[in-house]
Amino acid sequence: MRSALASPKEYREFAAQCLGWAARAKHEQHKNMMLGMADHWMQAAREMERAGTRGRVASTEHPVSEPRRL
């Protein structure tokens, strides 16, 4: 089982995965969904860095889970 703690680097890796899936998407809706998820991961990474935390985001943000591997 994976630890709930993640780092900004891991969040950026999740974003990169989403960008890769967006590039391969056959439908515009799926592409846009993956781009949105990539943006969310990048925002979470930046927020974590601003807060100087590991594994926590600001209370205004929703908790996020690791993307599924396809």
N, C-alpha and C positions, 0 to 999 in steps of 0.2 A: 504494500500500500504506500502511496506517495504521501510525503509530508504536506501539510496544508501551507507551509511556508514556501514562498516563492520569491524570486529576486527580479528586479527590473530587467536584467538580462534574459531571464526565462520568459518574462512577459513579451519582450521584443522578439524572442524566438517564436512564441505562439503567434504574434502578429505576422511574422515572416511566413509561417505556415499558411495562415489565412490568405495572404497575398498570393502565394503559390496556387492555392485552390481557386482563388478568384481568376487568376490567369487561365486556368484550365476549365472554368465553368462554361457550360454549353448554353445556359440560359441567363439572360440579363438579371433576372431576379436573384438567382443564386450568386452571381458575381457581386451584385450590390450588397447582399447579405454578408458575404465574406469580407468585402471592403469595410463594411460597418464594424464587423468583429475585429478586424485588424486595427481600426481606429480606436476602438474601445481598449484593446490590449496596450496600445501605445500610450493612451491617456492614463491608464492605470500605472504603467511603468513610470511616467513622468510624475504622477502624483506621489508614488512611493518614494521616488528620489527627493522630491520637494519636502516630504514629511520626514525624510531621513529614517524610514522604517524598512523593515523586511517582513513581508507577509501580511501587512496591514495597509488598508487604503482609508482615505478620509471617510468619516461616518456618513457623508452624503452619497457615497458610492455604494453600489450593490456588490456583494461578494461575487467573485468570478471563479469559474472552474476551468480546468485545463481542457483545451480543445481535444475532441476525439481524433484519434489517428485513423485515417481512412486507408 
